[in-house]
């Protein structure tokens, strides 16, 4: 389904190497075929992404992409929401292809699949309520037939889930060398609740608790003496080595599957000592291994 993005809304692109040839990918296809998911996949892989750009502005956008010193890869969605203006697209597409490397990606799916997706999401079809969903799908397919004939790539999404679709985009269009997995090494306290956005959660309450030592009670796991106390136990060292080894094994596979963000959460009782020390240690190890890791502490001041 199309993304709920205001017309012309864009996401900033990461810094791109200057010697990279400018490239524009135009995404189009049937409503419900996955254009929103695909645009997000391009955005996560280093493309400057724009949803629902008016057709008449495409040549201007293409020129800006070609001339920009930083935006060298761009992707935009054009679809049935353009209405009558969509008739101008074939001529516009032919013109911009002469000026910048441009590829047209057309997303399609079976009629039954599209009807089911609209039924599941309960969203109205862009062509309105005058026909059944199937009637709208068939009408849209006919309207887009001239554009489909121009496509460099036709991708059938009927049998794909979101992760498979993202993977196909990475395989077909590549990934920017500047795009990296963003990792958050997070500490928290179980008494304050488990973070809802955590991808991996490790319970470190099995480690000795510095909270019961008066001189450590008001400190945090970032304090050198507190961290040294926690590290002094053999189970701490073994846990650090095992978790580090597992994460370094997992990271390339997460990246290969197109994952852009990963939150690794370490929890102790209050979120001040053991979890803080562990989030610091693992975060620094991931940084040393070359990953873009941030260290965050949710509950250490509570």
Secondary structure by P-SEA (a helix, b strand, c coil): ccccccccbbbbbccccccccbbbbbbbccccccaaaaaaaaaaacccccccccccaaaaaaaaaaacccccbbbbbbcccccccccaaaaaaaaaaaccbbbbbbbbbcaaaaaaaaaaacccccccccccaaaaaaaaaaaaaaaaaacccccccccccaaaaaaaaaaaccccccbbbbbbbbbbbccccccccccccccccccccccccccccccccccaaaaaaaaccaaaaaaaaaaaaaaaaaaaaaaaacccbbbbbbbccccccaaaaaaaaaaaaaaaaccbbbbbbccccc
